[in-house]
Amino acid sequence: MSKELYVGNLPYETNEGDLQRLFTVAGTVTSVHIITDPETGESKGCAYVRMATAEDAREAIEALDEALVGDRVITVSVARPQKQPQKRPGGYKGKSRPGGRSRPGR
């Protein structure tokens, strides 16, 4: 089992320290990362928590999935690997060239 967990449906005011304290009940937390909007910096209501061992991760899922945090029932699950974007041939990734015109002579 992975040691990285996805935590969803968090109250927007939850901070990394809150999650660190919450997940410590299940074992050793090595890192916490709250997902934020890049423009506003505000929480998107989800986070990734890395536990020290697979056993700690399993304990966290069992203890905290569907737990009430603030006024929300959170979800805790094994984080899925991030999908790698597919590379397409050409420099414009399937889009037309800037200006919508092709090069002369082609």
Backbone bond lengths (Angstrom), bond angles and torsions (degrees), N, CA, C in turn:
res aa  C-N    CA-C-N  psi(-1)  N-CA   C-N-CA  omega(-1)  CA-C   N-CA-C  phi
1 M - - - 1.456 - - 1.531 109.38 -
2 S 1.281 115.67 143.64 1.452 122.06 177.88 1.521 110.74 -66.32
3 K 1.304 115.78 156.07 1.460 120.20 176.87 1.524 111.66 -96.67
4 E 1.332 117.30 -6.10 1.463 120.44 179.64 1.520 109.27 -99.21
5 L 1.326 114.67 132.57 1.454 121.59 -177.18 1.516 110.48 -116.61
6 Y 1.327 115.50 146.78 1.453 122.49 172.83 1.527 106.87 -99.99
7 V 1.325 116.11 133.23 1.465 121.27 178.71 1.522 106.85 -120.94
8 G 1.333 116.47 121.09 1.452 120.83 -177.45 1.516 113.03 -119.09
9 N 1.319 115.26 164.92 1.463 125.04 178.26 1.529 112.56 64.06
10 L 1.326 116.10 35.21 1.465 120.53 178.46 1.522 110.90 -75.87
11 P 1.328 116.91 147.87 1.467 118.46 169.99 1.539 108.29 -60.94
12 Y 1.298 117.29 140.75 1.471 121.22 -175.21 1.530 113.07 -62.66
13 E 1.319 117.57 -23.94 1.462 119.40 -179.15 1.531 113.47 -85.00
14 T 1.335 118.25 -2.07 1.465 121.66 178.69 1.517 109.85 -64.23
15 N 1.337 116.76 134.29 1.465 119.77 178.11 1.528 110.10 -113.94
16 E 1.322 116.84 174.98 1.463 121.19 -176.20 1.520 111.91 -63.00
17 G 1.322 117.95 -36.67 1.462 121.09 177.49 1.519 112.03 -63.09
18 D 1.335 116.28 -39.32 1.470 120.50 177.25 1.530 110.51 -60.33
19 L 1.334 116.26 -45.84 1.466 120.05 -179.48 1.521 111.72 -67.62
20 Q 1.315 116.36 -39.36 1.468 120.76 177.29 1.532 109.67 -56.37
21 R 1.333 116.65 -49.41 1.468 121.08 179.91 1.528 111.59 -63.98
22 L 1.323 117.18 -42.44 1.456 121.44 -178.64 1.532 111.57 -62.06
23 F 1.323 117.36 -47.38 1.455 121.05 -175.50 1.525 113.65 -78.73
24 T 1.308 117.84 -15.31 1.463 120.88 177.32 1.527 111.44 -63.31
25 V 1.332 118.34 -22.85 1.470 120.51 177.67 1.529 110.79 -63.30
26 A 1.338 117.83 -22.71 1.461 121.29 -178.14 1.526 113.06 -98.55
27 G 1.315 117.77 -14.25 1.465 120.41 -178.13 1.516 111.21 154.96
28 T 1.321 114.99 -161.62 1.461 121.24 -176.82 1.523 110.79 -84.95
29 V 1.319 115.62 124.50 1.465 122.38 177.62 1.525 107.65 -94.86
30 T 1.344 116.62 126.65 1.461 119.51 179.47 1.526 113.52 -98.51
31 S 1.350 116.88 -25.21 1.463 119.12 175.30 1.519 110.58 -162.63
32 V 1.324 114.89 155.26 1.459 122.95 177.50 1.523 106.85 -136.24
33 H 1.327 115.98 134.15 1.464 120.17 178.15 1.528 108.94 -138.09
34 I 1.319 116.00 111.82 1.462 121.20 176.96 1.525 108.13 -86.55
35 I 1.313 116.54 132.58 1.466 121.61 179.54 1.526 108.38 -79.16
36 T 1.326 115.60 127.19 1.463 120.92 -178.16 1.526 110.43 -123.71
37 D 1.320 115.07 156.69 1.458 121.69 174.72 1.527 107.51 -69.79
38 P 1.329 119.13 127.46 1.463 120.42 -176.89 1.524 114.22 -64.33
39 E 1.322 117.59 -27.03 1.461 119.82 -178.53 1.524 112.61 -84.54
40 T 1.337 117.00 -41.76 1.466 119.84 -174.90 1.525 113.06 -99.89
41 G 1.342 116.95 -21.33 1.452 120.38 -176.70 1.526 113.45 77.90
42 E 1.326 117.17 3.02 1.463 120.99 -178.73 1.525 110.34 -83.17
43 S 1.327 115.76 149.49 1.457 122.30 -179.82 1.520 110.81 -61.34
44 K 1.341 115.58 144.83 1.462 121.22 173.80 1.528 110.63 -96.93
45 G 1.332 117.44 4.23 1.461 120.76 176.65 1.514 114.46 84.81
46 C 1.334 116.69 18.68 1.466 119.79 176.81 1.524 109.51 -145.92
47 A 1.333 114.67 162.93 1.461 119.41 -176.08 1.521 109.89 -156.06
48 Y 1.329 114.84 168.18 1.459 122.70 171.75 1.515 107.37 -119.26
49 V 1.330 115.57 132.20 1.456 121.74 178.48 1.514 107.09 -122.68
50 R 1.329 117.02 127.12 1.464 121.41 177.75 1.520 108.52 -103.28
51 M 1.333 114.40 126.56 1.460 121.55 179.04 1.525 109.10 -100.01
52 A 1.338 117.36 155.55 1.459 122.21 -175.96 1.524 113.05 -66.77
53 T 1.311 117.49 -35.28 1.463 120.72 -178.13 1.526 110.55 -135.02
54 A 1.316 115.00 162.34 1.463 120.21 176.47 1.521 110.12 -63.59
55 E 1.326 116.98 -34.74 1.466 121.01 178.16 1.536 110.39 -63.97
56 D 1.341 117.24 -42.44 1.469 120.73 177.06 1.528 110.74 -61.80
57 A 1.331 116.15 -39.65 1.470 120.52 179.10 1.526 110.49 -63.58
58 R 1.332 116.56 -44.59 1.460 120.72 178.78 1.531 110.50 -61.48
59 E 1.325 116.90 -43.23 1.473 121.80 177.97 1.532 110.71 -60.62
60 A 1.319 116.22 -42.16 1.470 120.58 -179.52 1.517 111.15 -62.89
61 I 1.326 116.86 -42.46 1.466 120.21 178.91 1.522 109.90 -62.99
62 E 1.322 116.42 -47.37 1.463 120.38 -178.74 1.531 112.25 -62.93
63 A 1.332 116.23 -40.23 1.465 120.09 -175.14 1.527 113.54 -82.26
64 L 1.340 117.47 -32.18 1.463 119.10 -168.21 1.531 116.00 -114.40
65 D 1.338 118.50 -14.87 1.467 118.53 177.31 1.524 108.53 -63.91
66 E 1.310 116.06 128.62 1.472 125.28 -177.21 1.530 112.96 70.19
67 A 1.333 116.81 22.03 1.468 120.55 174.92 1.529 109.37 -79.52
68 L 1.308 116.09 152.18 1.460 121.78 177.32 1.523 109.03 -87.61
69 V 1.325 115.89 120.08 1.469 122.17 177.03 1.517 105.89 -123.41
70 G 1.319 115.72 115.71 1.460 119.36 -172.88 1.516 108.14 63.62
71 D 1.321 116.42 -121.76 1.468 120.12 179.05 1.533 111.88 -110.03
72 R 1.343 116.51 19.70 1.462 120.46 -176.86 1.525 112.28 -126.34
73 V 1.315 115.28 147.53 1.462 121.57 173.33 1.531 106.53 -92.82
74 I 1.340 116.80 114.78 1.460 120.68 -176.66 1.527 111.14 -85.42
75 T 1.323 114.90 160.84 1.460 121.31 172.52 1.523 107.66 -115.59
76 V 1.325 115.72 140.21 1.459 121.45 177.67 1.518 106.88 -131.34
77 S 1.329 116.61 125.31 1.455 121.23 -179.43 1.520 109.95 -149.13
78 V 1.320 115.66 167.77 1.455 120.66 175.65 1.524 108.10 -64.85
79 A 1.327 116.21 131.96 1.465 120.49 179.10 1.524 109.55 -71.39
80 R 1.327 116.20 134.39 1.458 120.85 177.18 1.519 109.44 -84.40
81 P 1.333 117.39 148.20 1.474 119.27 177.33 1.521 110.28 -61.22
82 Q 1.311 115.49 145.18 1.454 120.80 -179.87 1.523 109.29 -71.27
83 K 1.325 116.33 135.76 1.461 120.35 177.95 1.516 109.20 -72.26
84 Q 1.328 115.42 137.70 1.458 120.64 176.15 1.526 108.26 -86.82
85 P 1.335 117.93 133.80 1.461 119.28 179.60 1.532 110.36 -64.34
86 Q 1.331 116.15 141.15 1.455 120.31 178.52 1.517 108.99 -75.77
87 K 1.324 114.72 134.53 1.465 119.50 177.83 1.516 109.03 -88.95
88 R 1.309 115.16 134.36 1.457 121.38 178.13 1.514 108.56 -108.77
89 P 1.332 117.09 149.22 1.457 118.62 177.56 1.524 110.74 -66.60
90 G 1.301 116.32 148.67 1.459 120.61 178.41 1.509 111.51 94.43
91 G 1.287 115.69 161.53 1.453 121.16 -175.27 1.514 115.46 -88.03
92 Y 1.324 118.12 -7.03 1.457 119.27 -174.84 1.521 112.85 -112.93
93 K 1.330 116.71 11.87 1.463 123.03 174.91 1.529 112.61 49.59
94 G 1.315 115.87 45.24 1.455 120.53 175.60 1.516 114.59 82.66
95 K 1.305 117.54 -1.20 1.463 120.71 -179.76 1.525 108.91 -94.91
96 S 1.301 115.56 158.74 1.455 118.59 177.96 1.519 109.71 -70.56
97 R 1.279 115.44 159.74 1.465 121.00 -179.91 1.531 109.73 -63.39
98 P 1.312 117.31 154.24 1.460 120.44 177.71 1.535 110.58 -52.99
99 G 1.280 116.83 137.81 1.453 121.85 -179.22 1.527 112.78 87.20
100 G 1.324 116.31 -8.41 1.456 120.21 175.95 1.507 115.74 75.09
101 R 1.343 118.13 8.07 1.462 121.05 -178.87 1.527 110.13 -112.97
102 S 1.298 115.78 147.56 1.460 119.52 175.05 1.510 108.63 -83.82
103 R 1.313 115.82 167.51 1.463 119.34 178.45 1.515 110.69 -70.66
104 P 1.339 117.88 146.34 1.465 120.58 177.60 1.526 109.52 -61.28
105 G 1.325 115.89 140.00 1.452 120.74 175.92 1.518 112.99 85.02
106 R 1.305 118.35 8.36 1.468 120.16 179.15 1.483 111.36 -120.58
